[in-house]
Amino acid sequence: MSTETKTRARPAALTLTPSAEARIAALMSRAPEGAVGVKLSTPRRGCSGLAYSVDYVSEEKPFDEKIVTPGGTFYVDGASILYLIGSRMDWKEDDFTAGFVFENPNAKGACGCGESFTV
């Protein structure tokens, strides 16, 4: 009988598109001193309850999901993971707007302005 433990890589809670990774690299190239990465969280805000928030972070927290990208480290807030599992994060830019766009299979609805979502 073998006592060997087999482990398999756990998939990331969130998938980043190449465009999102490039934007993270751009953000990290001009990050404030002491920033260790960029972090996504879902604070309670807006008319539907939760919103997406991307900010610089100066320390790595033990329960945050860490995603290493070519341009810098991206974190997903540990308290937000359950709302984001299976999501895809992209960066979209056109003549009038620019921002991260999320395809979240857990979102059951969103407010009319697109500022917040509910699960």
Jmol script that loads the backbone (N, CA, C; Angstrom):
load data "model"
ATOM      1  N   MET A   1       0.848  -1.176   0.000  1.00  0.00           N
ATOM      2  CA  MET A   1       0.000   0.000   0.000  1.00  0.00           C
ATOM      3  C   MET A   1       0.894   1.240   0.000  1.00  0.00           C
ATOM      4  N   SER A   2       0.595   2.151  -0.888  1.00  0.00           N
ATOM      5  CA  SER A   2       1.394   3.356  -1.034  1.00  0.00           C
ATOM      6  C   SER A   2       0.774   4.495  -0.232  1.00  0.00           C
ATOM      7  N   THR A   3       1.638   5.269   0.403  1.00  0.00           N
ATOM      8  CA  THR A   3       1.167   6.438   1.150  1.00  0.00           C
ATOM      9  C   THR A   3       1.447   7.723   0.383  1.00  0.00           C
ATOM     10  N   GLU A   4       1.804   7.584  -0.876  1.00  0.00           N
ATOM     11  CA  GLU A   4       2.101   8.742  -1.712  1.00  0.00           C
ATOM     12  C   GLU A   4       0.848   9.592  -1.897  1.00  0.00           C
ATOM     13  N   THR A   5       1.002  10.866  -1.686  1.00  0.00           N
ATOM     14  CA  THR A   5      -0.103  11.795  -1.859  1.00  0.00           C
ATOM     15  C   THR A   5      -0.001  12.437  -3.227  1.00  0.00           C
ATOM     16  N   LYS A   6      -1.057  12.365  -3.975  1.00  0.00           N
ATOM     17  CA  LYS A   6      -1.075  12.997  -5.290  1.00  0.00           C
ATOM     18  C   LYS A   6      -1.797  14.325  -5.172  1.00  0.00           C
ATOM     19  N   THR A   7      -1.182  15.331  -5.739  1.00  0.00           N
ATOM     20  CA  THR A   7      -1.820  16.651  -5.752  1.00  0.00           C
ATOM     21  C   THR A   7      -1.959  17.095  -7.195  1.00  0.00           C
ATOM     22  N   ARG A   8      -2.954  17.877  -7.436  1.00  0.00           N
ATOM     23  CA  ARG A   8      -3.125  18.444  -8.766  1.00  0.00           C
ATOM     24  C   ARG A   8      -3.257  19.943  -8.621  1.00  0.00           C
ATOM     25  N   ALA A   9      -2.852  20.628  -9.637  1.00  0.00           N
ATOM     26  CA  ALA A   9      -2.915  22.087  -9.605  1.00  0.00           C
ATOM     27  C   ALA A   9      -4.366  22.531  -9.536  1.00  0.00           C
ATOM     28  N   ARG A  10      -4.618  23.474  -8.668  1.00  0.00           N
ATOM     29  CA  ARG A  10      -5.958  24.027  -8.527  1.00  0.00           C
ATOM     30  C   ARG A  10      -6.127  25.126  -9.558  1.00  0.00           C
ATOM     31  N   PRO A  11      -7.233  25.100 -10.313  1.00  0.00           N
ATOM     32  CA  PRO A  11      -7.415  26.163 -11.312  1.00  0.00           C
ATOM     33  C   PRO A  11      -7.601  27.521 -10.629  1.00  0.00           C
ATOM     34  N   ALA A  12      -7.168  28.562 -11.296  1.00  0.00           N
ATOM     35  CA  ALA A  12      -7.338  29.915 -10.760  1.00  0.00           C
ATOM     36  C   ALA A  12      -8.818  30.238 -10.652  1.00  0.00           C
ATOM     37  N   ALA A  13      -9.173  31.001  -9.645  1.00  0.00           N
ATOM     38  CA  ALA A  13     -10.567  31.388  -9.437  1.00  0.00           C
ATOM     39  C   ALA A  13     -11.058  32.284 -10.568  1.00  0.00           C
ATOM     40  N   LEU A  14     -10.124  32.936 -11.226  1.00  0.00           N
ATOM     41  CA  LEU A  14     -10.448  33.944 -12.227  1.00  0.00           C
ATOM     42  C   LEU A  14      -9.480  33.801 -13.397  1.00  0.00           C
ATOM     43  N   THR A  15      -9.981  33.947 -14.605  1.00  0.00           N
ATOM     44  CA  THR A  15      -9.134  33.916 -15.793  1.00  0.00           C
ATOM     45  C   THR A  15      -8.920  35.338 -16.286  1.00  0.00           C
ATOM     46  N   LEU A  16      -7.681  35.665 -16.583  1.00  0.00           N
ATOM     47  CA  LEU A  16      -7.340  36.980 -17.115  1.00  0.00           C
ATOM     48  C   LEU A  16      -7.058  36.864 -18.608  1.00  0.00           C
ATOM     49  N   THR A  17      -7.622  37.750 -19.404  1.00  0.00           N
ATOM     50  CA  THR A  17      -7.320  37.765 -20.823  1.00  0.00           C
ATOM     51  C   THR A  17      -5.946  38.411 -21.031  1.00  0.00           C
ATOM     52  N   PRO A  18      -5.331  38.216 -22.185  1.00  0.00           N
ATOM     53  CA  PRO A  18      -4.060  38.897 -22.462  1.00  0.00           C
ATOM     54  C   PRO A  18      -4.175  40.418 -22.343  1.00  0.00           C
ATOM     55  N   SER A  19      -5.317  40.961 -22.724  1.00  0.00           N
ATOM     56  CA  SER A  19      -5.540  42.401 -22.609  1.00  0.00           C
ATOM     57  C   SER A  19      -5.551  42.843 -21.138  1.00  0.00           C
ATOM     58  N   ALA A  20      -6.171  42.050 -20.266  1.00  0.00           N
ATOM     59  CA  ALA A  20      -6.186  42.359 -18.830  1.00  0.00           C
ATOM     60  C   ALA A  20      -4.781  42.244 -18.250  1.00  0.00           C
ATOM     61  N   GLU A  21      -4.045  41.230 -18.665  1.00  0.00           N
ATOM     62  CA  GLU A  21      -2.666  41.071 -18.189  1.00  0.00           C
ATOM     63  C   GLU A  21      -1.806  42.255 -18.626  1.00  0.00           C
ATOM     64  N   ALA A  22      -2.013  42.733 -19.847  1.00  0.00           N
ATOM     65  CA  ALA A  22      -1.255  43.889 -20.336  1.00  0.00           C
ATOM     66  C   ALA A  22      -1.595  45.132 -19.528  1.00  0.00           C
ATOM     67  N   ARG A  23      -2.857  45.280 -19.157  1.00  0.00           N
ATOM     68  CA  ARG A  23      -3.253  46.442 -18.353  1.00  0.00           C
ATOM     69  C   ARG A  23      -2.645  46.357 -16.957  1.00  0.00           C
ATOM     70  N   ILE A  24      -2.601  45.164 -16.376  1.00  0.00           N
ATOM     71  CA  ILE A  24      -1.966  44.984 -15.065  1.00  0.00           C
ATOM     72  C   ILE A  24      -0.492  45.370 -15.161  1.00  0.00           C
ATOM     73  N   ALA A  25       0.173  44.959 -16.245  1.00  0.00           N
ATOM     74  CA  ALA A  25       1.575  45.328 -16.453  1.00  0.00           C
ATOM     75  C   ALA A  25       1.728  46.848 -16.527  1.00  0.00           C
ATOM     76  N   ALA A  26       0.822  47.510 -17.240  1.00  0.00           N
ATOM     77  CA  ALA A  26       0.872  48.974 -17.350  1.00  0.00           C
ATOM     78  C   ALA A  26       0.660  49.628 -15.988  1.00  0.00           C
ATOM     79  N   LEU A  27      -0.280  49.104 -15.219  1.00  0.00           N
ATOM     80  CA  LEU A  27      -0.526  49.648 -13.879  1.00  0.00           C
ATOM     81  C   LEU A  27       0.694  49.469 -12.981  1.00  0.00           C
ATOM     82  N   MET A  28       1.304  48.275 -13.043  1.00  0.00           N
ATOM     83  CA  MET A  28       2.453  48.005 -12.186  1.00  0.00           C
ATOM     84  C   MET A  28       3.680  48.812 -12.609  1.00  0.00           C
ATOM     85  N   SER A  29       3.759  49.191 -13.882  1.00  0.00           N
ATOM     86  CA  SER A  29       4.906  49.981 -14.340  1.00  0.00           C
ATOM     87  C   SER A  29       4.904  51.384 -13.738  1.00  0.00           C
ATOM     88  N   ARG A  30       3.738  51.827 -13.291  1.00  0.00           N
ATOM     89  CA  ARG A  30       3.653  53.151 -12.656  1.00  0.00           C
ATOM     90  C   ARG A  30       3.019  53.086 -11.260  1.00  0.00           C
ATOM     91  N   ALA A  31       3.152  51.931 -10.641  1.00  0.00           N
ATOM     92  CA  ALA A  31       2.576  51.723  -9.299  1.00  0.00           C
ATOM     93  C   ALA A  31       3.283  52.585  -8.260  1.00  0.00           C
ATOM     94  N   PRO A  32       2.550  52.971  -7.233  1.00  0.00           N
ATOM     95  CA  PRO A  32       3.189  53.727  -6.151  1.00  0.00           C
ATOM     96  C   PRO A  32       4.231  52.860  -5.446  1.00  0.00           C
ATOM     97  N   GLU A  33       5.193  53.508  -4.846  1.00  0.00           N
ATOM     98  CA  GLU A  33       6.242  52.785  -4.134  1.00  0.00           C
ATOM     99  C   GLU A  33       5.626  51.913  -3.036  1.00  0.00           C
ATOM    100  N   GLY A  34       6.101  50.707  -2.944  1.00  0.00           N
ATOM    101  CA  GLY A  34       5.605  49.780  -1.927  1.00  0.00           C
ATOM    102  C   GLY A  34       4.489  48.877  -2.407  1.00  0.00           C
ATOM    103  N   ALA A  35       3.952  49.124  -3.603  1.00  0.00           N
ATOM    104  CA  ALA A  35       2.879  48.274  -4.132  1.00  0.00           C
ATOM    105  C   ALA A  35       3.470  46.925  -4.539  1.00  0.00           C
ATOM    106  N   VAL A  36       2.813  45.843  -4.109  1.00  0.00           N
ATOM    107  CA  VAL A  36       3.277  44.492  -4.452  1.00  0.00           C
ATOM    108  C   VAL A  36       2.425  43.882  -5.558  1.00  0.00           C
ATOM    109  N   GLY A  37       1.331  44.536  -5.898  1.00  0.00           N
ATOM    110  CA  GLY A  37       0.459  44.015  -6.939  1.00  0.00           C
ATOM    111  C   GLY A  37      -0.831  44.802  -7.033  1.00  0.00           C
ATOM    112  N   VAL A  38      -1.738  44.242  -7.805  1.00  0.00           N
ATOM    113  CA  VAL A  38      -3.064  44.816  -8.018  1.00  0.00           C
ATOM    114  C   VAL A  38      -4.065  43.794  -7.504  1.00  0.00           C
ATOM    115  N   LYS A  39      -5.129  44.264  -6.848  1.00  0.00           N
ATOM    116  CA  LYS A  39      -6.077  43.349  -6.205  1.00  0.00           C
ATOM    117  C   LYS A  39      -7.512  43.648  -6.614  1.00  0.00           C
ATOM    118  N   LEU A  40      -8.244  42.573  -6.906  1.00  0.00           N
ATOM    119  CA  LEU A  40      -9.673  42.658  -7.199  1.00  0.00           C
ATOM    120  C   LEU A  40     -10.456  42.265  -5.956  1.00  0.00           C
ATOM    121  N   SER A  41     -11.424  43.078  -5.615  1.00  0.00           N
ATOM    122  CA  SER A  41     -12.325  42.750  -4.508  1.00  0.00           C
ATOM    123  C   SER A  41     -13.754  43.088  -4.922  1.00  0.00           C
ATOM    124  N   THR A  42     -14.711  42.657  -4.127  1.00  0.00           N
ATOM    125  CA  THR A  42     -16.124  42.914  -4.412  1.00  0.00           C
ATOM    126  C   THR A  42     -16.781  43.559  -3.200  1.00  0.00           C
ATOM    127  N   PRO A  43     -16.506  44.846  -2.964  1.00  0.00           N
ATOM    128  CA  PRO A  43     -17.124  45.514  -1.816  1.00  0.00           C
ATOM    129  C   PRO A  43     -18.629  45.685  -2.018  1.00  0.00           C
ATOM    130  N   ARG A  44     -19.342  45.810  -0.917  1.00  0.00           N
ATOM    131  CA  ARG A  44     -20.782  46.079  -0.973  1.00  0.00           C
ATOM    132  C   ARG A  44     -20.959  47.531  -1.395  1.00  0.00           C
ATOM    133  N   ARG A  45     -21.587  47.688  -2.574  1.00  0.00           N
ATOM    134  CA  ARG A  45     -21.759  49.038  -3.111  1.00  0.00           C
ATOM    135  C   ARG A  45     -22.762  48.980  -4.254  1.00  0.00           C
ATOM    136  N   GLY A  46     -23.411  50.069  -4.519  1.00  0.00           N
ATOM    137  CA  GLY A  46     -24.333  50.158  -5.644  1.00  0.00           C
ATOM    138  C   GLY A  46     -25.713  49.629  -5.314  1.00  0.00           C
ATOM    139  N   CYS A  47     -26.604  49.697  -6.297  1.00  0.00           N
ATOM    140  CA  CYS A  47     -27.991  49.308  -6.049  1.00  0.00           C
ATOM    141  C   CYS A  47     -28.220  47.800  -6.062  1.00  0.00           C
ATOM    142  N   SER A  48     -27.293  47.023  -6.642  1.00  0.00           N
ATOM    143  CA  SER A  48     -27.485  45.572  -6.666  1.00  0.00           C
ATOM    144  C   SER A  48     -26.741  44.847  -5.547  1.00  0.00           C
ATOM    145  N   GLY A  49     -25.861  45.524  -4.849  1.00  0.00           N
ATOM    146  CA  GLY A  49     -25.226  44.911  -3.691  1.00  0.00           C
ATOM    147  C   GLY A  49     -23.722  44.774  -3.725  1.00  0.00           C
ATOM    148  N   LEU A  50     -23.128  44.281  -4.813  1.00  0.00           N
ATOM    149  CA  LEU A  50     -21.684  44.088  -4.895  1.00  0.00           C
ATOM    150  C   LEU A  50     -21.141  44.805  -6.129  1.00  0.00           C
ATOM    151  N   ALA A  51     -19.906  45.288  -6.023  1.00  0.00           N
ATOM    152  CA  ALA A  51     -19.264  45.954  -7.152  1.00  0.00           C
ATOM    153  C   ALA A  51     -17.858  45.390  -7.319  1.00  0.00           C
ATOM    154  N   TYR A  52     -17.291  45.565  -8.479  1.00  0.00           N
ATOM    155  CA  TYR A  52     -15.911  45.163  -8.723  1.00  0.00           C
ATOM    156  C   TYR A  52     -15.011  46.345  -8.407  1.00  0.00           C
ATOM    157  N   SER A  53     -13.941  46.101  -7.666  1.00  0.00           N
ATOM    158  CA  SER A  53     -13.002  47.155  -7.313  1.00  0.00           C
ATOM    159  C   SER A  53     -11.582  46.641  -7.524  1.00  0.00           C
ATOM    160  N   VAL A  54     -10.784  47.376  -8.284  1.00  0.00           N
ATOM    161  CA  VAL A  54      -9.394  47.013  -8.547  1.00  0.00           C
ATOM    162  C   VAL A  54      -8.514  48.125  -7.984  1.00  0.00           C
ATOM    163  N   ASP A  55      -7.590  47.736  -7.099  1.00  0.00           N
ATOM    164  CA  ASP A  55      -6.739  48.703  -6.414  1.00  0.00           C
ATOM    165  C   ASP A  55      -5.324  48.153  -6.261  1.00  0.00           C
ATOM    166  N   TYR A  56      -4.375  49.057  -6.041  1.00  0.00           N
ATOM    167  CA  TYR A  56      -3.021  48.637  -5.679  1.00  0.00           C
ATOM    168  C   TYR A  56      -3.037  48.089  -4.258  1.00  0.00           C
ATOM    169  N   VAL A  57      -2.175  47.134  -3.976  1.00  0.00           N
ATOM    170  CA  VAL A  57      -2.021  46.623  -2.617  1.00  0.00           C
ATOM    171  C   VAL A  57      -0.547  46.648  -2.229  1.00  0.00           C
ATOM    172  N   SER A  58      -0.296  46.869  -0.952  1.00  0.00           N
ATOM    173  CA  SER A  58       1.082  46.958  -0.469  1.00  0.00           C
ATOM    174  C   SER A  58       1.513  45.736   0.336  1.00  0.00           C
ATOM    175  N   GLU A  59       0.570  44.810   0.549  1.00  0.00           N
ATOM    176  CA  GLU A  59       0.943  43.586   1.254  1.00  0.00           C
ATOM    177  C   GLU A  59       0.100  42.424   0.780  1.00  0.00           C
ATOM    178  N   GLU A  60       0.707  41.253   0.827  1.00  0.00           N
ATOM    179  CA  GLU A  60       0.023  40.024   0.431  1.00  0.00           C
ATOM    180  C   GLU A  60      -0.693  39.469   1.661  1.00  0.00           C
ATOM    181  N   LYS A  61      -1.976  39.175   1.522  1.00  0.00           N
ATOM    182  CA  LYS A  61      -2.754  38.624   2.643  1.00  0.00           C
ATOM    183  C   LYS A  61      -2.847  37.102   2.477  1.00  0.00           C
ATOM    184  N   PRO A  62      -2.848  36.348   3.571  1.00  0.00           N
ATOM    185  CA  PRO A  62      -2.785  34.881   3.488  1.00  0.00           C
ATOM    186  C   PRO A  62      -3.934  34.210   2.732  1.00  0.00           C
ATOM    187  N   PHE A  63      -5.133  34.755   2.747  1.00  0.00           N
ATOM    188  CA  PHE A  63      -6.265  34.080   2.112  1.00  0.00           C
ATOM    189  C   PHE A  63      -6.591  34.612   0.718  1.00  0.00           C
ATOM    190  N   ASP A  64      -5.804  35.561   0.229  1.00  0.00           N
ATOM    191  CA  ASP A  64      -6.018  36.073  -1.113  1.00  0.00           C
ATOM    192  C   ASP A  64      -5.512  35.070  -2.142  1.00  0.00           C
ATOM    193  N   GLU A  65      -6.200  34.988  -3.265  1.00  0.00           N
ATOM    194  CA  GLU A  65      -5.763  34.169  -4.400  1.00  0.00           C
ATOM    195  C   GLU A  65      -4.687  34.959  -5.124  1.00  0.00           C
ATOM    196  N   LYS A  66      -3.563  34.338  -5.386  1.00  0.00           N
ATOM    197  CA  LYS A  66      -2.438  35.005  -6.042  1.00  0.00           C
ATOM    198  C   LYS A  66      -2.298  34.472  -7.466  1.00  0.00           C
ATOM    199  N   ILE A  67      -2.326  35.379  -8.436  1.00  0.00           N
ATOM    200  CA  ILE A  67      -2.161  35.017  -9.837  1.00  0.00           C
ATOM    201  C   ILE A  67      -0.958  35.793 -10.363  1.00  0.00           C
ATOM    202  N   VAL A  68       0.086  35.057 -10.732  1.00  0.00           N
ATOM    203  CA  VAL A  68       1.287  35.700 -11.246  1.00  0.00           C
ATOM    204  C   VAL A  68       1.132  35.878 -12.752  1.00  0.00           C
ATOM    205  N   THR A  69       1.248  37.122 -13.210  1.00  0.00           N
ATOM    206  CA  THR A  69       1.150  37.433 -14.631  1.00  0.00           C
ATOM    207  C   THR A  69       2.524  37.921 -15.096  1.00  0.00           C
ATOM    208  N   PRO A  70       2.763  37.950 -16.394  1.00  0.00           N
ATOM    209  CA  PRO A  70       4.067  38.423 -16.886  1.00  0.00           C
ATOM    210  C   PRO A  70       4.411  39.853 -16.443  1.00  0.00           C
ATOM    211  N   GLY A  71       3.399  40.685 -16.233  1.00  0.00           N
ATOM    212  CA  GLY A  71       3.653  42.081 -15.893  1.00  0.00           C
ATOM    213  C   GLY A  71       3.526  42.433 -14.426  1.00  0.00           C
ATOM    214  N   GLY A  72       3.162  41.482 -13.596  1.00  0.00           N
ATOM    215  CA  GLY A  72       2.998  41.772 -12.173  1.00  0.00           C
ATOM    216  C   GLY A  72       2.054  40.798 -11.515  1.00  0.00           C
ATOM    217  N   THR A  73       1.964  40.908 -10.214  1.00  0.00           N
ATOM    218  CA  THR A  73       1.131  39.992  -9.444  1.00  0.00           C
ATOM    219  C   THR A  73      -0.276  40.553  -9.294  1.00  0.00           C
ATOM    220  N   PHE A  74      -1.249  39.690  -9.503  1.00  0.00           N
ATOM    221  CA  PHE A  74      -2.658  40.048  -9.389  1.00  0.00           C
ATOM    222  C   PHE A  74      -3.254  39.223  -8.258  1.00  0.00           C
ATOM    223  N   TYR A  75      -3.987  39.871  -7.381  1.00  0.00           N
ATOM    224  CA  TYR A  75      -4.608  39.185  -6.247  1.00  0.00           C
ATOM    225  C   TYR A  75      -6.121  39.270  -6.352  1.00  0.00           C
ATOM    226  N   VAL A  76      -6.787  38.240  -5.851  1.00  0.00           N
ATOM    227  CA  VAL A  76      -8.237  38.264  -5.714  1.00  0.00           C
ATOM    228  C   VAL A  76      -8.503  38.160  -4.215  1.00  0.00           C
ATOM    229  N   ASP A  77      -9.257  39.095  -3.698  1.00  0.00           N
ATOM    230  CA  ASP A  77      -9.581  39.148  -2.278  1.00  0.00           C
ATOM    231  C   ASP A  77     -10.182  37.824  -1.813  1.00  0.00           C
ATOM    232  N   GLY A  78      -9.652  37.285  -0.726  1.00  0.00           N
ATOM    233  CA  GLY A  78     -10.109  36.006  -0.200  1.00  0.00           C
ATOM    234  C   GLY A  78     -11.590  35.979   0.127  1.00  0.00           C
ATOM    235  N   ALA A  79     -12.134  37.106   0.575  1.00  0.00           N
ATOM    236  CA  ALA A  79     -13.561  37.166   0.910  1.00  0.00           C
ATOM    237  C   ALA A  79     -14.437  37.268  -0.334  1.00  0.00           C
ATOM    238  N   SER A  80     -13.836  37.529  -1.484  1.00  0.00           N
ATOM    239  CA  SER A  80     -14.594  37.688  -2.735  1.00  0.00           C
ATOM    240  C   SER A  80     -14.540  36.460  -3.640  1.00  0.00           C
ATOM    241  N   ILE A  81     -13.680  35.514  -3.322  1.00  0.00           N
ATOM    242  CA  ILE A  81     -13.455  34.341  -4.192  1.00  0.00           C
ATOM    243  C   ILE A  81     -14.760  33.651  -4.571  1.00  0.00           C
ATOM    244  N   LEU A  82     -15.630  33.400  -3.608  1.00  0.00           N
ATOM    245  CA  LEU A  82     -16.864  32.658  -3.900  1.00  0.00           C
ATOM    246  C   LEU A  82     -17.764  33.369  -4.902  1.00  0.00           C
ATOM    247  N   TYR A  83     -17.685  34.689  -4.963  1.00  0.00           N
ATOM    248  CA  TYR A  83     -18.503  35.444  -5.907  1.00  0.00           C
ATOM    249  C   TYR A  83     -17.888  35.455  -7.311  1.00  0.00           C
ATOM    250  N   LEU A  84     -16.611  35.051  -7.425  1.00  0.00           N
ATOM    251  CA  LEU A  84     -15.872  35.227  -8.667  1.00  0.00           C
ATOM    252  C   LEU A  84     -15.411  33.940  -9.343  1.00  0.00           C
ATOM    253  N   ILE A  85     -15.600  32.797  -8.709  1.00  0.00           N
ATOM    254  CA  ILE A  85     -15.115  31.531  -9.273  1.00  0.00           C
ATOM    255  C   ILE A  85     -15.662  31.350 -10.689  1.00  0.00           C
ATOM    256  N   GLY A  86     -14.760  31.061 -11.610  1.00  0.00           N
ATOM    257  CA  GLY A  86     -15.149  30.839 -12.999  1.00  0.00           C
ATOM    258  C   GLY A  86     -15.269  32.098 -13.835  1.00  0.00           C
ATOM    259  N   SER A  87     -14.964  33.247 -13.256  1.00  0.00           N
ATOM    260  CA  SER A  87     -15.098  34.514 -13.976  1.00  0.00           C
ATOM    261  C   SER A  87     -13.943  34.751 -14.933  1.00  0.00           C
ATOM    262  N   ARG A  88     -14.186  35.638 -15.873  1.00  0.00           N
ATOM    263  CA  ARG A  88     -13.183  36.058 -16.847  1.00  0.00           C
ATOM    264  C   ARG A  88     -13.077  37.573 -16.756  1.00  0.00           C
ATOM    265  N   MET A  89     -11.850  38.066 -16.655  1.00  0.00           N
ATOM    266  CA  MET A  89     -11.606  39.505 -16.540  1.00  0.00           C
ATOM    267  C   MET A  89     -10.879  39.973 -17.795  1.00  0.00           C
ATOM    268  N   ASP A  90     -11.422  41.013 -18.431  1.00  0.00           N
ATOM    269  CA  ASP A  90     -10.845  41.548 -19.654  1.00  0.00           C
ATOM    270  C   ASP A  90     -10.649  43.051 -19.487  1.00  0.00           C
ATOM    271  N   TRP A  91      -9.829  43.646 -20.332  1.00  0.00           N
ATOM    272  CA  TRP A  91      -9.663  45.099 -20.389  1.00  0.00           C
ATOM    273  C   TRP A  91     -10.179  45.545 -21.743  1.00  0.00           C
ATOM    274  N   LYS A  92     -11.141  46.462 -21.748  1.00  0.00           N
ATOM    275  CA  LYS A  92     -11.729  46.979 -22.989  1.00  0.00           C
ATOM    276  C   LYS A  92     -11.488  48.484 -23.053  1.00  0.00           C
ATOM    277  N   GLU A  93     -11.187  48.936 -24.254  1.00  0.00           N
ATOM    278  CA  GLU A  93     -10.937  50.352 -24.462  1.00  0.00           C
ATOM    279  C   GLU A  93     -11.500  50.748 -25.820  1.00  0.00           C
ATOM    280  N   ASP A  94     -12.215  51.870 -25.865  1.00  0.00           N
ATOM    281  CA  ASP A  94     -12.665  52.407 -27.144  1.00  0.00           C
ATOM    282  C   ASP A  94     -12.547  53.927 -27.088  1.00  0.00           C
ATOM    283  N   ASP A  95     -13.155  54.623 -28.021  1.00  0.00           N
ATOM    284  CA  ASP A  95     -13.028  56.084 -28.077  1.00  0.00           C
ATOM    285  C   ASP A  95     -13.604  56.790 -26.849  1.00  0.00           C
ATOM    286  N   PHE A  96     -14.557  56.169 -26.164  1.00  0.00           N
ATOM    287  CA  PHE A  96     -15.270  56.862 -25.094  1.00  0.00           C
ATOM    288  C   PHE A  96     -15.065  56.285 -23.698  1.00  0.00           C
ATOM    289  N   THR A  97     -14.726  55.012 -23.607  1.00  0.00           N
ATOM    290  CA  THR A  97     -14.587  54.388 -22.285  1.00  0.00           C
ATOM    291  C   THR A  97     -13.386  53.450 -22.252  1.00  0.00           C
ATOM    292  N   ALA A  98     -12.949  53.172 -21.052  1.00  0.00           N
ATOM    293  CA  ALA A  98     -11.893  52.191 -20.830  1.00  0.00           C
ATOM    294  C   ALA A  98     -12.111  51.602 -19.447  1.00  0.00           C
ATOM    295  N   GLY A  99     -11.951  50.299 -19.327  1.00  0.00           N
ATOM    296  CA  GLY A  99     -12.104  49.684 -18.022  1.00  0.00           C
ATOM    297  C   GLY A  99     -12.077  48.168 -18.079  1.00  0.00           C
ATOM    298  N   PHE A 100     -11.956  47.588 -16.899  1.00  0.00           N
ATOM    299  CA  PHE A 100     -12.021  46.138 -16.796  1.00  0.00           C
ATOM    300  C   PHE A 100     -13.470  45.703 -16.974  1.00  0.00           C
ATOM    301  N   VAL A 101     -13.658  44.607 -17.695  1.00  0.00           N
ATOM    302  CA  VAL A 101     -14.977  44.051 -17.959  1.00  0.00           C
ATOM    303  C   VAL A 101     -14.973  42.622 -17.433  1.00  0.00           C
ATOM    304  N   PHE A 102     -16.053  42.239 -16.749  1.00  0.00           N
ATOM    305  CA  PHE A 102     -16.122  40.926 -16.110  1.00  0.00           C
ATOM    306  C   PHE A 102     -17.247  40.087 -16.696  1.00  0.00           C
ATOM    307  N   GLU A 103     -16.933  38.849 -17.003  1.00  0.00           N
ATOM    308  CA  GLU A 103     -17.937  37.849 -17.350  1.00  0.00           C
ATOM    309  C   GLU A 103     -17.990  36.931 -16.145  1.00  0.00           C
ATOM    310  N   ASN A 104     -19.040  37.080 -15.347  1.00  0.00           N
ATOM    311  CA  ASN A 104     -19.145  36.367 -14.082  1.00  0.00           C
ATOM    312  C   ASN A 104     -20.352  35.425 -14.119  1.00  0.00           C
ATOM    313  N   PRO A 105     -20.105  34.104 -14.164  1.00  0.00           N
ATOM    314  CA  PRO A 105     -21.220  33.159 -14.215  1.00  0.00           C
ATOM    315  C   PRO A 105     -22.026  33.103 -12.921  1.00  0.00           C
ATOM    316  N   ASN A 106     -21.509  33.696 -11.851  1.00  0.00           N
ATOM    317  CA  ASN A 106     -22.204  33.694 -10.561  1.00  0.00           C
ATOM    318  C   ASN A 106     -23.170  34.862 -10.407  1.00  0.00           C
ATOM    319  N   ALA A 107     -23.026  35.879 -11.243  1.00  0.00           N
ATOM    320  CA  ALA A 107     -23.890  37.062 -11.147  1.00  0.00           C
ATOM    321  C   ALA A 107     -25.288  36.706 -11.635  1.00  0.00           C
ATOM    322  N   LYS A 108     -26.260  36.956 -10.804  1.00  0.00           N
ATOM    323  CA  LYS A 108     -27.655  36.670 -11.141  1.00  0.00           C
ATOM    324  C   LYS A 108     -28.384  37.896 -11.671  1.00  0.00           C
ATOM    325  N   GLY A 109     -27.785  39.057 -11.481  1.00  0.00           N
ATOM    326  CA  GLY A 109     -28.400  40.287 -11.955  1.00  0.00           C
ATOM    327  C   GLY A 109     -27.439  41.448 -11.777  1.00  0.00           C
ATOM    328  N   ALA A 110     -27.764  42.563 -12.410  1.00  0.00           N
ATOM    329  CA  ALA A 110     -26.944  43.769 -12.316  1.00  0.00           C
ATOM    330  C   ALA A 110     -27.862  44.978 -12.347  1.00  0.00           C
ATOM    331  N   CYS A 111     -27.362  46.074 -11.829  1.00  0.00           N
ATOM    332  CA  CYS A 111     -28.162  47.298 -11.874  1.00  0.00           C
ATOM    333  C   CYS A 111     -28.133  47.853 -13.295  1.00  0.00           C
ATOM    334  N   GLY A 112     -29.003  48.760 -13.593  1.00  0.00           N
ATOM    335  CA  GLY A 112     -29.130  49.309 -14.939  1.00  0.00           C
ATOM    336  C   GLY A 112     -27.885  50.026 -15.432  1.00  0.00           C
ATOM    337  N   CYS A 113     -27.148  50.653 -14.525  1.00  0.00           N
ATOM    338  CA  CYS A 113     -25.963  51.412 -14.949  1.00  0.00           C
ATOM    339  C   CYS A 113     -24.731  50.521 -15.061  1.00  0.00           C
ATOM    340  N   GLY A 114     -24.823  49.282 -14.588  1.00  0.00           N
ATOM    341  CA  GLY A 114     -23.698  48.356 -14.682  1.00  0.00           C
ATOM    342  C   GLY A 114     -22.671  48.526 -13.582  1.00  0.00           C
ATOM    343  N   GLU A 115     -22.952  49.344 -12.595  1.00  0.00           N
ATOM    344  CA  GLU A 115     -22.015  49.611 -11.497  1.00  0.00           C
ATOM    345  C   GLU A 115     -21.919  48.442 -10.525  1.00  0.00           C
ATOM    346  N   SER A 116     -23.003  47.704 -10.333  1.00  0.00           N
ATOM    347  CA  SER A 116     -22.975  46.647  -9.325  1.00  0.00           C
ATOM    348  C   SER A 116     -23.719  45.409  -9.812  1.00  0.00           C
ATOM    349  N   PHE A 117     -23.533  44.309  -9.066  1.00  0.00           N
ATOM    350  CA  PHE A 117     -24.165  43.039  -9.417  1.00  0.00           C
ATOM    351  C   PHE A 117     -24.620  42.316  -8.168  1.00  0.00           C
ATOM    352  N   THR A 118     -25.449  41.309  -8.358  1.00  0.00           N
ATOM    353  CA  THR A 118     -25.916  40.496  -7.245  1.00  0.00           C
ATOM    354  C   THR A 118     -25.671  39.020  -7.589  1.00  0.00           C
ATOM    355  N   VAL A 119     -25.471  38.217  -6.529  1.00  0.00           N
ATOM    356  CA  VAL A 119     -25.250  36.787  -6.725  1.00  0.00           C
ATOM    357  C   VAL A 119     -26.375  35.995  -6.096  1.00  0.00           C
TER     358      VAL A 119
END
end "model"
wireframe off; spacefill off
backbone 0.3
color backbone group
